[in-house]
C-alpha cells in the first residue's frame, strides 16, 4: 500500500472554497494586503522570540531547535518563522491529526500536545503544542509550536536514542492529548508527563515557553481580528494563499516537465546494515511536483526510519529551495508538492518501528536524493551535495562545581557540517544539514562552559574538509570537548561519514567526517560510529570532525583571488590550492604567481581531460 499525501483530499475541497471567496465581489487592496501579510509574519517572529527568550534548556533558548507557525481552521499554513524546514514543512500533518483526534471537542482555552511520530509528528524528540484561536465563539485559526526536547524518557538520557529498536525504547509517546481544557491546566496529565522524563525542571520551563509562544500568537491574531473583522481577515488570508499559489505555480511551470531520479545512501542503521538505499522519483507536470520514494530500502530494525511527517518535509524542502525565497511559505506554496512512499519502507515505516533519528536519518538522506533528481532536471542550477548532519553528541553527567551535585545535559551541535556550494555562491559553514538548513544556531564556547561542566579545548574550521570547485562547499568543524566535573556519558546520532556530500558538475565531494575518543595522556584513540554510546573520562576528550559540503563546477575556473582568500581564511590548504585549483601561491608573501598559475592550470586541464 502506498501512503499518499494526507492533505490531498482536503486540499481539493479547499481549492473550491478559495474560489468561492474570490468571487465575493470585494477587491483586494494591495496596501492592506501587504500590511496583513507582514503582520502575520511578525506574529510568527514574535512567537519565536517568546520561545527563545523564555525557554530553560539551551537546545531551545540558544540552539534554536524549534519552529512556530499559524494555521487557519482548515489546517492550512498561513505563516511561519524561518526556522527548521523539517518542522515547518510538516507541521500541517500533525495538526490535522490533532484536529481529527478531538473532532467536535475543540474549545477555547484548550492546549493540545503531541510528540507521536505515528500521529503525524516528525520524531519523538519533537514536542508539538497547539491552541485553537476562537473569536466571538468561532474557531478560526491555530497557533502552533514545535520544540526539540532535551530528553523524552528513553532508555538512555537523550531525545534521540539512535540505538532504539522500537517506539517503546524511545521513551514517552504522547498521541494528541490535552494539557489544558477550556483554559484549565490538567495538572494530573502534566505531572504524568514530567514523571517520565529527565531534567524535568528544564523541560517544564521549555513547556511553559512553548505555551507562552502559542498564547502570544493567539493574542496577536485576536488583535488582527479586532482590527479587520472576521470576513476581511479571512478574505485577505485567502488572497495571501492565492499570491503564494500563483508564484509557486509559475516557478514549477518554469521547470522542465518529466520524470527525474535521484539516489542517496544512509551509512548504517547501527544494527549491522550499511549503505541503506533511498530512491526519489520527482515528476514535474505543469504546476505540480510529485515526489515518490518507491524503490527505497525496507524499514530496518534501527532508528533510521521515518513516518509521513518527515516524508512530507523531505519531499518539499529541496523543491522549495529551487524557488524564489521571497515566496511566502504557506498553504498556497505547499499544495503544489505531493509526496508518497510505500508503507513498510525506510521512508514510511509502520508501527511500532523506531523513528528516533527520523529528522536526519533518513530525513537528510531523503532530501539529498530529491536534490540529485532535481540536478538531473536542471543541471545548470545544481549545487554541491548537502551533508547529512554527521554526529551530534548529547552529553550528560553530574555537575559538582557549585559544591552541590546537579544532573545536567547538553546536546551540542557545534561540530556542524557545511552546506553544499550554490551556483555562484560558496556553501555556508555551520549549516547543520538539510533538516535545519542553517535554521539552527550553535552555542558559544564561553556560554557552554559557564552552563555545563565541560571545556571546549578546540573549535575551529577544518581545513580541506569541503568539496571544491568553481564554488566551494561550506567547511566542516573540528571540535574537542573534555569533561570538567568527573566523567560524562555521551550518546551520539548522525550519518554521512562514509557517504559524504557529492560534488556537482565537476566539483569534488566533502570528506565525510567522523568522531572518536582520545586519551589525553597516551594519545590513544577509539573511533566510533555516528550512532554510539560511550563514557568520556576525566583524562579523555571527545573529538568530532564534520564534513564540509560538496563543491560545484570546475575547480580550475575558480578565480585565483578567491582561492587565495580561502587559503588566507584557513579553509583551503596551499596543497589543494595548487594540486586541485591549479593556483600557485607564494607562502611567505601570500601572493599569487599568475604566470605559474596559468601554466599549471593548462597542464592539469590537459592531463585530466574534459569534465563529465
C-alpha positions in Angstrom: 0.0 0.0 0.0 1.3 3.5 -0.9 0.6 6.2 1.7 -0.4 9.3 -0.3 -0.1 12.9 1.0 -2.6 13.1 3.9 -4.0 16.5 2.9 -4.7 15.7 -0.7 -8.4 15.1 -0.4 -9.0 18.1 1.8 -6.8 20.2 -0.5 -9.2 19.6 -3.4 -12.1 20.8 -1.3 -10.1 23.8 -0.1 -9.4 24.9 -3.7 -13.2 25.2 -4.2 -13.6 27.3 -1.1 -10.8 29.6 -2.1 -12.6 30.2 -5.5 -15.8 31.0 -3.7 -14.1 33.6 -1.5 -12.5 35.2 -4.5 -16.0 35.8 -6.1 -17.5 37.7 -3.2 -17.2 40.9 -5.2 -14.8 42.8 -3.0 -11.5 44.0 -4.4 -8.2 43.3 -2.6 -6.5 46.5 -1.6 -2.7 46.0 -2.2 -1.6 48.1 0.8 -3.9 46.3 3.2 -2.8 43.0 1.7 0.9 43.9 2.3 0.2 45.1 5.8 -1.7 41.9 6.8 0.9 39.6 5.1 3.7 41.3 7.0 1.6 41.3 10.2 1.2 37.6 10.0 4.9 37.2 9.6 5.6 39.5 12.5 3.3 37.3 14.7 5.4 34.2 13.9 8.6 36.2 14.6 7.2 37.3 18.0 6.2 33.7 18.8 9.8 32.7 18.1 11.2 35.4 20.2 9.0 34.4 23.1 10.3 30.8 22.8 13.9 31.8 22.6 13.8 34.3 25.5 11.8 32.2 28.0 12.9 28.5 27.4 15.2 26.9 30.0 17.2 24.4 28.0 20.0 25.6 25.7 18.7 23.3 22.9 15.8 25.8 22.5 16.9 29.0 24.1 20.3 29.1 22.3 20.5 26.3 19.6 17.0 27.4 18.4 15.8 23.9 17.7 12.1 24.9 17.4 9.6 26.3 15.0 6.5 28.5 15.2 3.6 28.9 12.8 0.0 30.0 12.4 -2.7 27.9 10.6 -6.3 28.5 9.7 -9.1 26.3 10.9 -8.7 24.1 7.8 -5.1 23.3 8.9 -3.6 25.4 6.1 -0.4 27.1 6.9 -0.8 30.9 7.0 2.7 31.9 8.1 5.8 30.6 9.8 9.0 31.9 11.3 12.1 31.0 9.3 13.3 28.0 11.3 13.8 24.3 10.6 12.3 23.2 7.3 11.8 19.6 8.6 9.4 21.2 11.1 7.7 24.0 9.1 7.1 21.8 6.1 5.4 19.1 8.1 3.6 20.8 11.0 0.3 20.7 9.0 0.4 16.9 9.1 0.5 16.6 12.9 -2.0 19.5 13.2 -4.5 17.6 11.1 -4.1 14.6 13.3 -4.6 16.7 16.4 -7.8 18.1 15.0 -9.0 14.7 14.0 -8.4 13.3 17.4 -10.6 15.9 19.1 -13.1 16.5 16.3 -16.2 18.0 17.9 -14.3 18.6 21.2 -12.1 21.6 20.5 -12.8 24.6 22.7 -11.5 28.0 23.5 -8.7 27.7 26.1 -7.6 24.2 25.0 -3.9 23.3 24.6 -3.2 20.1 22.8 0.3 18.5 22.7 1.7 15.6 20.7 5.1 14.0 20.1 4.0 10.8 18.5 5.6 10.2 15.0 2.7 7.9 14.2 0.3 10.8 14.7 1.9 13.0 12.1 4.9 14.2 14.1 8.5 14.1 12.9 10.1 12.1 15.8 9.6 11.5 19.5 12.1 14.3 20.4 9.9 17.0 18.8 7.2 18.2 21.1 4.2 20.0 19.5 1.9 22.4 21.3 -1.2 23.8 19.6 -4.1 26.0 20.7 -7.2 26.9 18.8 -7.9 30.6 18.3 -11.6 31.4 18.8 -13.2 34.8 18.1 -16.7 35.6 19.3 -17.3 31.9 19.7 -16.0 30.8 16.3 -12.9 28.7 15.8 -10.8 30.5 13.1 -7.1 29.8 13.5 -4.5 27.6 15.2 -1.3 28.8 16.9 1.4 26.1 16.9 4.9 25.5 18.0 7.3 22.5 17.8 10.3 22.3 20.1 13.0 19.7 20.4 13.1 18.3 23.9 16.3 17.6 25.7 15.0 14.3 26.9 12.0 12.1 26.3 12.4 9.3 28.9 14.2 6.9 26.6 16.4 4.0 27.9 19.3 6.4 27.6 19.4 10.1 28.5 18.7 11.8 25.2 15.7 12.7 23.0 17.3 10.9 20.0 18.2 7.4 21.1 19.9 6.2 18.0 20.2 2.6 19.0 16.4 2.2 19.7 14.7 -0.7 18.0 11.1 0.2 18.6 8.9 3.0 19.9 9.0 1.8 23.5 12.7 2.2 23.7 12.4 5.8 22.5 10.6 6.9 25.7 7.3 8.6 26.4 4.9 8.7 23.4 2.2 11.3 23.5 -0.5 11.0 20.9 -2.7 14.1 20.7 -3.6 14.9 24.4 -5.0 18.0 26.2 -2.7 19.7 28.7 -5.3 22.4 29.1 -9.1 22.1 28.8 -11.1 25.3 28.3 -8.3 27.2 30.0 -7.8 24.9 32.9 -4.5 23.1 33.2 -4.8 19.3 33.5 -2.3 19.0 36.4 -2.5 15.2 36.6 -1.7 14.9 32.9 1.2 17.3 33.2 2.5 15.5 36.3 2.4 12.2 34.4 4.4 13.8 31.6 7.1 15.2 33.9 7.4 12.0 35.8 8.5 10.2 32.7 11.3 12.5 31.6 14.7 13.5 32.9 15.7 17.2 33.6 12.1 17.9 34.4 12.8 21.4 35.8 14.3 22.4 32.5 11.7 20.7 30.4 8.9 22.2 32.5 10.4 25.6 31.7 10.5 24.7 28.0 6.9 23.6 28.1 5.9 27.0 29.6 7.9 28.7 26.9 6.0 26.8 24.2 2.7 27.7 25.9 3.8 31.3 26.1 4.6 31.3 22.4 1.3 29.9 21.2 -0.6 32.2 23.6 1.4 35.1 22.1 0.3 34.0 18.6 -3.3 33.7 19.8 -3.2 37.2 21.3 -1.9 38.8 18.2 -4.3 37.0 15.9 -7.2 38.3 18.1 -5.9 41.8 17.7 -5.9 41.4 13.9 -9.5 40.1 14.1 -10.5 43.1 16.2 -9.0 45.5 13.7 -10.1 43.9 10.4 -13.1 41.7 11.4 -13.6 38.1 10.5 -14.8 38.5 6.9 -12.0 40.8 5.8 -9.2 38.8 7.6 -10.5 35.6 6.1 -10.7 37.3 2.7 -7.1 38.6 2.9 -5.8 35.3 4.2 -7.2 33.6 1.0 -5.6 36.3 -1.0 -2.2 35.5 0.7 -2.7 31.9 -0.2 -3.5 32.9 -3.8 -0.4 35.0 -4.0 1.8 32.2 -3.0 -0.1 29.8 -5.2 0.4 31.8 -8.3 4.1 32.5 -7.7 4.8 28.8 -6.9 2.8 27.6 -9.9 4.9 29.9 -12.1 8.2 28.6 -10.6 7.3 25.0 -11.1 6.0 25.6 -14.7 9.4 27.0 -15.4 11.0 23.6 -14.5 11.1 21.1 -17.4 8.3 18.6 -17.4 9.4 15.0 -17.0 10.4 12.2 -14.6 13.8 12.5 -12.8 15.5 10.1 -10.5 17.9 10.6 -7.6 19.6 8.1 -5.2 21.4 8.5 -1.9 22.5 6.2 0.9 22.4 6.1 4.6 25.7 4.9 6.2 24.2 2.4 8.6 21.2 1.7 10.9 23.6 0.9 13.8 22.4 -2.7 13.7 24.7 -4.2 11.0 23.1 -2.9 7.8 25.2 -0.5 5.8 24.5 1.7 2.7 20.8 1.8 3.1 19.3 3.0 -0.3 17.0 5.9 -0.7 15.4 6.5 -4.2 13.4 9.5 -5.2 11.5 10.0 -8.4 10.5 13.6 -9.0 7.8 14.2 -11.6 7.3 17.7 -12.8 4.0 18.1 -14.6 2.6 21.6 -15.2 2.4 23.5 -11.9 2.8 20.3 -9.7 5.8 18.4 -8.4 5.3 14.8 -7.3 7.9 13.1 -5.2 7.7 9.3 -5.0 10.2 7.4 -2.7 9.2 3.9 -4.1 12.3 1.8 -4.6 13.8 2.8 -1.3 15.0 0.2 1.2 12.6 -1.6 3.5 12.3 -0.3 7.1 15.0 -1.5 9.3 15.5 -2.7 12.9 17.2 0.5 14.0 16.0 4.1 14.4 16.8 5.2 10.8 13.1 5.2 9.7 10.6 7.9 9.1 6.9 8.4 9.0 4.7 10.7 6.9 5.7 14.0 8.7 9.3 13.7 7.7 8.4 12.3 4.3 6.4 15.4 3.5 9.2 17.8 4.6 11.9 15.8 2.8 9.9 15.9 -0.4 9.1 19.6 -0.2 12.2 21.3 1.1 14.5 20.6 -1.9 11.9 21.8 -4.4 11.2 25.0 -2.5 15.0 25.6 -2.3 15.0 25.9 -6.1 12.4 28.7 -6.0 12.4 32.4 -5.3 12.8 32.6 -1.5 10.5 35.7 -1.3 7.5 33.5 -2.0 5.5 33.1 1.3 5.9 29.5 2.6 2.2 28.9 3.2 -0.5 26.6 2.0 -0.6 28.2 -1.4 3.0 27.1 -1.9 2.9 23.7 -0.1 -0.1 22.5 -2.1 1.9 22.3 -5.3 4.1 19.4 -3.9 2.8 15.9 -3.2 4.7 13.1 -1.6 4.3 9.3 -1.4 6.2 6.3 -0.2 5.2 2.6 0.2 4.4 1.6 3.7 7.0 -0.6 5.3 9.9 1.3 3.8 12.6 3.3 5.5 10.7 6.4 4.2 7.3 5.4 5.6 7.7 3.0 8.4 4.9 1.1 10.2 4.2 1.0 13.9 6.0 0.2 16.2 9.2 0.7 14.2 11.6 3.1 15.8 11.9 6.6 14.1 14.0 8.2 16.8 16.5 9.7 14.3 14.0 10.3 11.6 14.5 14.1 11.0 18.1 13.5 9.9 18.3 9.7 9.4 16.7 9.2 6.9 15.3 12.7 6.5 18.5 14.3 5.4 19.3 11.5 3.0 15.8 11.6 1.5 16.3 15.3 0.8 19.7 14.6 -0.8 18.0 12.0 -3.1 15.4 14.6 -4.2 18.2 17.2 -4.8 20.0 14.7 -7.0 16.8 14.2 -9.0 16.4 17.9 -9.4 20.0 18.2 -10.6 19.1 15.8 -13.4 16.2 18.0 -14.3 18.1 21.3 -14.1 21.9 20.7 -14.2 22.6 24.4 -14.7 21.1 25.0 -11.3 22.6 22.0 -9.5 24.6 22.7 -6.4 27.1 20.7 -4.4 25.9 17.9 -2.3 24.3 18.6 1.1 25.7 16.8 4.1 23.7 14.6 6.5 24.4 16.1 9.9 27.4 13.9 10.8 27.4 13.5 14.5 25.6 15.3 17.3 26.6 14.3 20.9 24.3 14.5 23.9 26.5 14.9 27.0 25.1 14.1 30.4 26.6 13.9 33.9 26.7 15.3 37.4 27.8 18.9 37.9 29.6 19.4 41.3 31.2 22.8 40.5 29.0 24.6 43.0 29.6 22.1 45.8 26.2 20.5 45.2 25.5 17.6 42.8 23.2 18.6 39.9 22.3 16.5 37.0 23.0 18.2 33.7 22.6 17.5 29.9 23.5 19.3 26.8 23.0 18.5 23.1 25.9 20.0 21.2 25.5 21.0 17.6 28.9 22.8 17.3 30.5 20.1 15.1 28.1 21.1 12.4 28.7 20.3 8.7 29.0 23.0 6.0 26.4 23.2 3.2 26.8 22.5 -0.5 28.1 25.1 -2.9 25.5 27.0 -4.9 25.7 28.5 -8.4 27.9 31.5 -8.0 27.9 31.1 -4.2 30.1 29.2 -1.8 28.3 26.9 0.8 27.5 28.2 4.2 29.7 27.0 7.1 27.9 25.5 10.2 24.7 24.7 8.2 23.5 21.8 10.4 22.4 19.7 7.4 19.2 19.6 5.3 16.9 19.2 8.3 17.8 22.7 9.6 19.4 24.4 6.5 21.1 26.9 8.8 17.9 27.5 10.7 19.6 26.5 14.0 22.4 28.1 15.9 25.4 26.7 17.8 26.1 27.6 21.4 29.1 29.8 22.1 32.0 28.2 23.8 32.1 30.6 26.7 28.4 30.2 27.5 28.5 26.5 27.2 31.5 26.3 29.6 29.6 28.6 32.0 26.4 26.5 31.9 27.9 23.0 31.8 30.9 21.2 33.3 32.8 20.7 30.0 35.7 22.5 28.3 36.0 23.2 24.6 39.7 22.6 24.0 39.3 23.1 20.3 36.7 24.5 17.9 37.8 25.6 14.5 37.1 25.4 10.8 38.5 22.1 9.5 41.0 22.8 6.6 40.2 21.0 3.3 37.0 19.5 4.8 34.8 20.7 2.0 34.5 19.8 -1.7 36.0 22.3 -4.0 35.1 23.6 -7.4 34.3 26.9 -9.1 32.3 27.4 -6.0 33.4 25.6 -2.8 31.3 23.9 -0.2 30.9 25.3 3.3 33.7 23.9 5.6 33.3 21.4 8.4 34.3 21.9 12.0 36.9 20.2 14.3 35.6 20.1 17.8 37.3 18.8 21.0 35.5 18.6 24.3 36.7 17.4 27.8 34.7 17.0 31.0 35.5 19.3 33.9 33.4 17.6 36.7 34.0 13.9 36.6 33.3 11.7 33.6 30.3 12.3 31.3 28.1 10.0 29.2 27.9 10.7 25.5 25.1 9.5 23.2 25.5 10.4 19.6 23.4 10.4 16.4 24.1 11.3 12.8 25.1 10.0 9.4 27.1 10.8 6.3 30.6 9.7 7.3 31.0 7.0 4.6 28.6 8.6 2.2 29.9 12.2 2.1 28.4 15.1 0.2 28.8 14.7 -3.6 30.4 17.1 -5.9 28.3 18.6 -8.7 29.2 19.3 -12.4 32.9 18.7 -11.8 33.2 19.7 -8.2 34.7 17.4 -5.6 33.0 15.7 -2.6 33.3 16.6 1.1 35.4 14.5 3.4 32.7 12.6 5.3 33.9 13.3 8.9 34.0 11.1 12.0 34.2 11.1 15.8 36.5 9.4 18.3 37.5 9.5 22.0 41.2 10.3 22.8 43.2 9.6 25.9 44.9 12.9 26.7 47.9 11.2 28.4 48.6 8.5 25.9 47.1 9.8 22.7 45.2 6.5 22.2 42.1 6.9 20.1 39.0 4.9 19.9 36.8 5.6 16.8 33.0 5.4 17.0 30.2 5.3 14.5 27.8 8.3 14.3 25.3 6.3 16.4 27.2 5.4 19.6 27.0 5.4 23.4 30.2 6.0 25.3 31.7 7.3 28.5 34.2 10.2 28.3 36.5 10.0 31.3 38.3 12.9 33.1 41.5 12.1 31.3 39.8 11.8 27.9 38.3 14.1 25.3 35.6 13.6 22.7 36.6 14.7 19.2 34.2 15.4 16.3 35.2 16.3 12.8 32.3 17.3 10.5 32.3 17.2 6.7 32.1 20.2 4.5 29.6 20.5 1.7 30.2 19.4 -1.9 31.8 21.6 -4.4 30.2 22.8 -7.7 31.8 23.3 -11.0 35.3 23.1 -12.4 37.9 23.8 -9.7 40.2 25.4 -12.4 37.5 28.0 -13.0 37.6 29.4 -9.5 39.3 32.8 -9.6 42.9 32.7 -8.2 41.9 35.6 -5.9 39.0 33.6 -4.4 41.4 30.6 -4.0 43.9 32.9 -2.2 41.2 34.2 0.1 40.1 30.6 1.0 43.7 29.8 1.9 44.1 33.0 3.9 40.9 32.2 5.8 42.2 28.8 6.7 39.6 26.8 4.8 41.8 25.5 1.9 45.4 24.4 2.2 48.2 25.5 -0.1 48.4 21.9 -1.4 44.8 21.8 -2.5 45.1 25.3 -3.9 47.9 24.1 -6.1 47.0 20.5 -6.9 43.3 20.9 -7.4 42.7 24.6 -8.2 46.0 25.0 -10.1 46.8 28.2 -8.2 50.5 28.8 -7.2 50.7 30.9 -4.1 53.9 32.4 -2.6 53.6 31.1 1.0 55.9 33.8 2.5 54.2 36.7 0.8 50.7 35.2 0.4 50.5 36.4 -3.2 49.6 34.7 -6.5 52.1 33.9 -9.1 49.9 34.4 -12.1 52.4 33.2 -14.7 53.0 29.9 -13.0 49.2 29.6 -12.2 48.3 29.9 -15.9 50.9 27.3 -16.9 49.9 24.9 -14.1 46.2 25.1 -14.9 46.9 24.4 -18.6 48.9 21.3 -17.5 46.2 20.0 -15.2 43.5 20.6 -17.7 45.5 18.7 -20.4 46.3 15.8 -18.1 42.7 15.2 -16.8 40.8 15.9 -20.0 37.3 17.4 -20.1 35.0 17.1 -17.0 31.8 15.0 -17.4 
